[in-house]
Amino acid sequence: MQKSKLQPKNWQKVKLGEILEKIIDNRGKTPLLSNSGHELIETFQMSINNKYPDLTNKSKQKYVSKKTYNNWFRSGHPKEGDILFSTVGASIPQWCFVPKNSKYCIAQNLIALRPDGSKVLPEYLKSYFDQKKFVKEVKGIIIGAAQPSIKVPHLLSLKISLPSLNDQKRIAGILSAFNDKIELNNKISKNLEQMAQAIFKEWFVKFNFPGHEKVKMVDSELGKIPEEWKAKKIGSIANVILGGTPSRANSEYWGGSVPWINSGKVNEFRITSASEYITKIGLERSNARLMPRRTIVIAITGATLGQVSLLEIEASANQSVVGIFGSNVVSPEFLYLYTKQNINRIIQAAGGGAQQHINKQIVAEYPILIPCKKTLFPFTNTVQPIFNKIANLVLENQKLASLRDLLLPKLMSGEIRV
């Protein structure tokens, strides 16, 4: 690699719209839904930190019939290599690639940008978008406070720094090495979690735990459960707290050293960084509370309703997040897996699946099955190493992403030549 202070002479500055082959835009409409068919990609499934949208939560996945898919889209269908871009909502800007090897539909508030391969490589363009500089430029064209949005013509007028295709390939190759490792770690982490969930389901849903053949089943408010196991309330065996937000009007409360997350962070598989930082005074003079590592966090309202994640850092949260921690009866790993297994029932406890929010009381009063110690201890000893391995992988990804993000603007400006 060579360093250069000035952008190379053979690099161009072009408008984004000039290097696109096609734009797929549903004009603010979502196609008719079906019980099966092609998967619909929505804004809540996207993350600027991920290469592809997260379509793993099948309970929230929506579909479009094959007939609708074939007849709906006047501007065409998104395909592999297209970059999805959110244009409306509090989470903008967000972007990621269309997933591989299938046919997808996009909901309202999303567009798909198809790079012109004779001018720009998709991997280079996605990497260019990932720069903090570009994020700032996109935020500069957002209009509206109650419902933030981006006008597509304004987006297409943004300038892109464009080297030759050969330079693009070399730059994208370096960044892809980081992204591929991060993606591999994500895949391993999610496979490990599925393994832990499978063990949990086998032991505590199907009751096929070691020695179950010798155990008598008895009646409880949760139905038939093994003798010596207990049905309790979550709030009776753990701390259940609602977050809070220090006043934005007081500058003393913000920009400190205390991590603070919003409900959007609960979309993340594991939470390893803050949304913002508040001060210790802000923490003391608001309803925010500091929660320890391995706290279970639940988003209780809005588009993220029912999302469950796990803190891998100490953090506080806003009032759209409920935290569960501090049990001396069960491990945080058990609490997390139990919450994930039962989150849809917790939402229904609010009065039906169409409810737009749940609250701290509903979570605290939800029943939880407490196994006997001779079953619980072996389970914790089995799954805790799995959770520790996941933690190591997500924290490694955080370091890889930091190094990639350090190199990114230098490569994109030509300061470092490859």
N, C-alpha and C positions, 0 to 999 in steps of 0.2 A: 504494500500500500504506500502511496505517496500523498503528502499533504500539499494542499493548494489553497491560498487565502481567497482567491477570486474564482467565481464560477467559470469553468472552461469556456473558451470562445465558441466551440462547436455545439454548446448546449443552447436550447431555445426556451423562450417563455411563451407558452401557448394557452389559450382558453380551454378549459376542460371540455366544453362542447365540441371543440375542433378535433378532438382525438377519440371521439366516441362513434361507434358504428350505429348504435341504436339505443333508445331509451324506452323502457317498458313501464308504462304509467297507467294505472286503472282509474285515473281521474277522481281519486277520493272515494272509490267504491270498493266494497268487498263482495266477491261472488257469492251466489247462493250456496249454503252449506249442505253437507250430506253426512250420513253416518260412516261412510267409507269412500275410498277413491284416492285422489291425490292430496298430499299433505299441504295445508295452508301455512305459510310462514307469516308470523305477526311480529310487531315491533318488540314485544316483551321477550321474544326468544332470541333477540340479537344482543350482542355485546361487542364493544369496540376492542375488547381484549381477546376475542376468539376469532379463529379463522372462518368458522361456519356458525350458523345459528344453532341454538341448543333445542333439538327436537325430541329430547329423551323423556320429557314428562308427558306420557301418553294420556294421562287423565285430563290434561288441558289441550291436547292436540285436536285441531279441527280439520275437516276434510271437505273437498270439493269433488262432486261426482265426475266421472269421465266425460259425460255428456256436457256438463257445464264447462269443464276444462277445454273441451274441443270447440265450444261455441262462444265463450265469454270474452276472451282476450283479443281485442281489436289490434293492439300493438304487439301481439306475439306472446311467447312464453319465455320466462327466465330459464337460463341453462347454465351449465358448468362454465365457469370463467367470468360470468356476469358478477358485478358487485352490487349487492343490495344496499340501499341507502334510505334511512328513515328521514321523513320530511315533516312530521308533525308529532308533538308530544314533549313532555318534560325531559325525556331521556335523550333527545337529539343533541348533538349528532351521534349516530351509530351507523356502522357499516360492517359488512362481512361478505364473504363469497357465497354464491349459491352452492348448496351441497352437491356432491358428485353422484352420478349413476342413478338418477331418478328424475321424475317430472314433478315440479312443484308449482304452486300458485302463490301469489303474494297478495296480502290484504291491503286495505286502504292505509294510507300514510307511509307506504313503501314504494320505492321505484327501483328498477334494475338498470344499471348502467353497463352497456356492452362495449368494452374497449375495441378500438380499431387496431387489429393485430399488426397492420403495416406501419403503425405509428407508435404504439405503446403496448407493452406487455402487461397483462392483467396483474401479475405479481408485483411489478414495479409500481403500478398505479395504486394498488391497495396499500403498499408500503408508504407511498407518498402521502396518502390520506392519513396514515397512522401518526404522522408527525404532529407534535404539539402546535407547531406553527400553523399547520393546515386546520387543525381543530379550532384554533383561535379565529382563523379567517371565516370558517363556517359559522361559528357562534356570532360573528360580526354581522351576518346577513339574516339572523333569526328575527322574525317579527312577531308581535303579539306577546302579551304577558300571561293572560289566563290560559291561552292555548298556543304555546310557541310553535312556529312553523317556518319552513323554508320554501320560498318560491323557486321552482325548478329553473327558470331562466337566470335567476340570481346565482344559483349554484353553478350553472354551466358557464357563467362568465368569469369564475375564479381562475386565476392564472396558475399554471402548472409548469414546473421546471422540467424540461425534457431533454435528456441526453440521447445519444445514438442507441439503437436497439442492442448493440453489443455491450455498451456501458450499462444499459438497463439490465441486461441479462446477468452481468457480473455483480451489480449491486443487489439485484433480487436474489441471486444465489447465496450471497453472504447472509442476507436477512432471512432467507428461507431456511438456512441451516439452524438458526435460532428458533424460528417458528415451528419447524418440523420436530425439534426436540421437545418444545413446549407442548405441541399437539400429542406427541407420543406419551409424555408424562400425564397429560390429561386423560388419555385413553386408558392408561394403566390404572390411574386413580379411580376412574369411574368403574372399571372392571373389579377393582378391589372393593369398592363400595357395594356393588351388586352382589359380590360374594358375602359380605357382611350382612346385607339385607336378606339373602337367601338363608343364611344360618339362623338369623333372627326369626324369620317366618317359619322355618322348620321347627324350631324349639318352642316358640311362644304363640304361634297361630295354629299350627297343626299339632302342637304338643308332642312332637317326636324328639324330645330331649333325651339324653342318656339316662337310662333307668326308668323311662316312662311306663314300661310294661308292669312295673311293680307298684305304681302309684294309683290311688283311688281318686276318681273325679267326683267333685261335689258341686252343688248349685251356688251361684253368686249373681250379683247384678250384671256381671259380664257373661253370664251363661255358665256352662260347665267348665270348671277349672280344677287343676290338681289340688288335692288336699294339702294343707299347709301353705298354699299360695294365698295372697290377699288381694282384694280389690280396694284401692284407695283413691283419693283425689290427687291430681298432679300437684295442686297447691299445698297439700298436706305433707308431701315428701320432698318438695323442692321450692326454691324461691321463684316466684313468677312476677315479673315486673314489666311495667309499661315505660317506654322511653320518653324523652322530652327534648325540647329544643330551646336553648338559651335565647334570650331576646336578641334579634339581629340589630336592634337599635343601639345596643350597648357594645362598643368596640372592645371593651375589656373582656368580653366573654368569648371572643373568637381569635383564632390565630395562635393558640397556645400549643401545648404538648399532649393533650388528652385526645386520643382517637375518637371520632364520632362518625357513625354511619347513618345513612338514610335507608328507606325501605328498598330502594333500587339495588343496593348492595346485596340484599338477601337473594337476588337472582343468581349470585355467584355460587359456584359449587362449594368452595370454602372461602371464608373472608380473611384475607391476609393483609389488607390495607384499609385506611380510613377514607371516607368520603371527604371529610374536612377535619380540622382540629379545633377543639375548644380549649379554654383555659381552665385551671382548677377553680377559679372563682365562678366561671360560667357553669361548671359542673355543680358546685355547691349551691348556687342561687337559681337553679332550674330543676325541673323534674327528671332531668337526665341522671342516670346512675351508671357507675363503672361496672362492667360485667367481666368476669374472668375468661381466660382462654377455655375453649370447649363449652361455652354457653350455646344453647340451642336458641336460634332466633327465628321468629315467624313474622312474616309481613301480614298485617291484619286488615288492609284496606286497598282499594284501587286495583290497578292492573296487576300488581304483584301479590294480591290476596292469596294466601295459602302457600306461598313459597317458604321453604324451610332451608336454613343453612346452619353452619357451625362456625363459630369464631375460632380462628387460630391465633388471634391476638387479643389482648385486653382492650375493650372498647366500650363506649357509650352509644346510644342510639336515639333516633327521634321517636315521636309519639305514634308513628305508624308501625312500630316494631315492638313485639313482646319477647322478652328473654326468659329462659328457663335455666336455672343453674343451682349449684350448692346443695345437692342432695347427699345425705349421708346414708341413704338406703340403697340407691341404685347408682350405677356409673353414668357419666355423661354420654358414653357411647350407647348404653341401653336407652337412655332418655331420648337421644337423637333418633335412633332407629324406631322406637315406639311412636314418636311424634310423626315421623315420615310415614309410617304404616297407617296412622289414624288421622292424618290431617284432613281428609275429605269429610270424615265423620265429625271432626271438631267444627268445621265450617257449617255442616248441616245442623249442628247443635244450636246455631244462632237462629234457626227458624226456617231453614230450607237452603237448597243449593244456590238459589238466586240471590242470597244475601250479599250485599256489597261490602260488608265488614264483619269481623268478629272482635272480641275485646278480651282484656286481661281476665275478667271474671269467668268467661266461658272456658278459657284455657285452664285456669286454676281449678275449676270445678269438674273438668273432664276426668272420667275414671281412668285409672292406670292399673295394670296388672303387676303385682309385685311377686316375683318368684321367690321360693325359699333359697336360703344361702347356698345350699349344696348344689343347686342348679345355676344360680346367678354367678357365683364365683368362677366356675369353669367357663361360662359364657364370656365373662369379662376378660378372662385370661386368653381366650381365643380371639376375640375381636379387637382388643386394645392394640396389639401389634399391627393389625391391619390399618387401624386409624392412624397410628404413628407413622406407618409407611406412607399413607396418603399425605399426612402433614409434611413429611420430608419432601415429597414430590412437588406439592404446591408451593412450598417455600423455595425450592430450587427453581421453579418456574418464575417466581418473583425476581430472583437474582438474574436469571437469563433475560427476562423482559427488561430489567433495568439496564443491563449491558447493551442489549439490542437498541433500546431507546436512546442510549448515549451515542451509539454509532450512527443511528438513523439520520439525524439532521446533517451530520458531517458528510455522510455518503450522498445525501440528496442535494447538498449544496456544491458538491465537488471539492470540498475542503480535504477530504480523503479520497484519492483516486485509486481505483482497483483495476 
